[in-house]
Amino acid sequence: MNGTVVAYKFLRSGAVGPFSGFRWPRPAGDRPGEWVEGGGTAGVCDDGIHACEARHLPLWIWEELWAVELDGPLQPGRAKLRARRGRLLHRVDRWSPVSARAFADACAGRAEEHVAAPGGAATAAGMAADGRAAAAAAANSEDPYVTARGAAVCAYIAATTALRVAGHAAYRAERAWQAEWLLSTADGPESGLLGRFQARRRDSV
Amino acid sequence: MADSHRNSTIDEVTCREFVELITDYWEGALPGERTELVEQHLVICDSCKTYLEQFEALVEALPGAAEPESPTREAEQTLLAAFREWRAGG
């Protein structure tokens, strides 16, 4: 697939790649950040620029959420997209420590609901308690890393609790619910650019 | 993240698997999908993140561990001489 696509990218504080350590050039005013070439830029992954679709957001949670434009041949992976180059369009400001705490709390509540279902307590004992503890840690911290990590862990616990109690379909449903929650945060009226559940393809260039 | 939360029927990487895969991950030798699974694990697991950081620090602390050492000039000449001798004999 060729052309440009607007997708999502979670980054560490300061627009830093969580695995590469690469500091992304940020947008200036209305202008997007500079294009970054995969494999041709020091510190960037050799095999391209990575981002994800909305449905995979719960798997990649970090402190900052950005809308990113991908260009060149697009290769969908199992849970991410890869392209020849990419640039940051804008930060999704509504993803913040406040929303991360709310998301962690919501996921902890979902885990508790799964455990409360028939057979749940026997198969997932302790998981909901771990989720509630992770949500509390996120709620009580001012560190964006701690709140983001709490959100990621609570999402994982809710999904795996669903898996233990009700199987793979429940796991997928839980991850879909989480993506919907995150997207409702990310796709607010001020974000403007982001499509629902799929990266939005722009006209080929 | 305790391994008791893992379920082998879903394609998530466990802490134990991460430890087995860390060298290949660090060298960029894992297939793409396996790399994704490892990175997804690192999002939620502080213990393995710390393990990876310690691994990287260890590699950086070992002089010459990341790059193969160039042979000395003397060793290079010895090897070349042996090679020429082998070719002449062949």
Interface residues (C-beta under 8 A of the other chain):
Chain A: P18 F19 D46 D47 L59 W60 I61 W62 G77 R78 A79 K80 R82 G126 M127 D130 R149 A152 V153 Y156 I157 T160 L163 R164 H168 Y171
Chain B: M1 A2 S4 H5 R6 N7 T9 I10 E12 G28 G32 E33 E36 L37 E39 Q40 L42 V43 I44 D46
